[in-house]
Amino acid sequence: MRGIYLESDLLASPAFKSLSRWGMRVYLGFLSRRVIVKKRDKSRGDSHVITNNGKIEFCYSTALSDGIPRQNFRDAVDELISKGFIDLSHQGAGGRSRDKSTYSIVERWRKWNTPDYQETPHPRIRNTKEGQGWSAYHTQKKSVSKSILQNPPSSIEIDTRKQKSKVIGVLKTIPGKKNQKAINA
């Protein structure tokens, strides 16, 4: 079965109505990635089953190609988990390891904002990488404007005697000559 099927009780639920714009868009992305098959049962009749529930992949690169910015995708996934629309089956390492996170579509949203609501059994763990990699480098990095000298000494113009004593010599280059001599200033 292809397409997205939304039940009327989902559309009328307070949890669905409270979703942000990106949360709703990402949720529809999850629904479009599920594989539903018709299961025939003589005693109960026909039913539909999600065959890839718990194995649904929706990674950052796919979200970017769908027009969803990284930060908005991350916030939307957190919102969907907290409101009971999806659960994290496996948290991938991402990046170069190609270990993708997998999700399952759940119906905890039916009890959202009630005393019976239960939080997710597998919350997403945020990786802050405090002491390593990009974040560590950029927290210790000094401002470029502070590292530039206020009055750098120039070989053409020397302002003070202090700077004059720091200049040892100037290399005079003469085109075509192999041995170059340093002339003291």
N, C-alpha and C positions, 0 to 999 in steps of 0.2 A: 504494500500500500504506500503510495507516494503522497506527500503533502503534509500539512499540519492540521491536526484536528484539535479544536479547543472546546472543552465542555462548558455548558452554560453556568454551572456552579463555580468553575474556575474564573470565568469572566466577572461573576457577581461577588467574588470573595474579597474581603478587605485586604488580604495580602497582595492579590494581583493589582488591585486599585492603587495600592501604596507604592508599587514598583516605580523606580525612576525611569526616565526615557531609555537610558543605556541598559538598565536592568531588564526592561521589557524586550529590548532588541536582542540582547544576549540570550534571554530565555527562549525566544523564538528561534534563535540559532541552535540552541540545544535541542529543541523539539524537531527541527529539520534534520538533525543528524541521527536521530533514533531510527532504528529499523523495526518496523512493526509487521508481524505476520499474522495471518488469520489461522486460528487454531480451532479445529473441528472436534467437538465433544458431543457424543450422542445423548448423554444424560443432561448436560447443561446447555447445549446449543453452541453456536459459534461465539468465539471470543477473540480478542486481539491481544497479542503479547509482544512486548518489546524484547527483541532477542539480544540486543547489544547493551542492555541496561547494566551499568557498572563498567562498561568499556567504551563509553562515549568520549571521544577525543575532541577537544575544542581548545586549540593552543593560541598563543599570542600572535604568531605569524598568520594564522588563519583569520583571526579577528582583525588584524591590520589589513589583510586583503579584502575583508568585508567592510572596511571603512570605519572600524572601531579603534580609537586610540588605545595604546597600552594601559595607561592609568585608568581610563574609563572601563576597560575590560576587566581589569583587576578589581576595581570597586564594584562592578556589576556582579562578578562571580561571588564576592564576599556577601553582597546583598542577597543574592539568590540562595546562598547556603544558609544565611541567618534567618531568612523568612520561610525556609522549608521547601523550596522548589527543586533544588538539586543537592546531592551529597557528593563529597569527594571520596572516590573509591581508592585512588592511588595518587599521591602527590609526587609528581615527577621532579627531577632535578633540573630539567630544562637546559638551555644553552647548548653547548657542544656535545653534551652526553646524549642528546636526542631522546631523553627519557621524558615522555609526555605525561601530563596529569590525565587521569580518566575519571569520569563522573557518572553518577546514576541519577535518573529523574525519580523524585520521590513525591509523596503527597502529604508531607508534614504541614504544608501551607493551610490545610483545612482547619487545623487547630491553632494557627498562628494568632498571637495576641490574646490567648485564653489561658487559664490556669493549667489546662491539660497539655499545653505545648511543650515538647521536649526538644532541647537543643540537639544539634547534629552529633552523632557519635564520633565522627572524624573531622574535627575542625581543620581548616587550612592553617598551616604554620607559616608565618611570614618570615622570610629570610632577610635579615637586616644587614648581614655581612659587616658588622661593625669594625672588626679589626683586620679586614683583608680586602684585597682587590680595589675596585674603582672607588668605593666609598671611603676607604682608608686613605687613599692617595689624595682625593679631593678635599677631605676634611683637614689634612695637614698642609695642603698647598697654600702658599702665601699669595697675596694679591699681587698682580703684575705691577700695579702702579706703585706699590711700596718697594718693590725690588729694583726699580729703575733709579739710577743715581740722579740726584737733583741737579748737580753741576758736574757732569762728567768731564774729565780733562781732555782737551783736544790737542792734536799734534799741530794744528794751525794756530790756535789761540789759547794761551795759558793765562788764567786770570790772576792767580796769586803766587807768591813765592813758595808757599807750601806745595802747591800743585807742580810748580816748576822743578822742585827738588825731586818729585816722584818720577818725572820723565827722565829716563836714562839716556835714550838716544833715538834718533830717527833713522830708519834704513833708507838710504838714498838709492833709488833704482835707476840705472842707466840702461836704456834699451840696447841690446846687443852685447853687453858686457856680462861675462860669466861670474867674476868675483865682484861682489857688492860689498861696500864698506859702510859701517855704521858711523854716523857723524854725531858727536856729542852735542847736546843742546846747551 
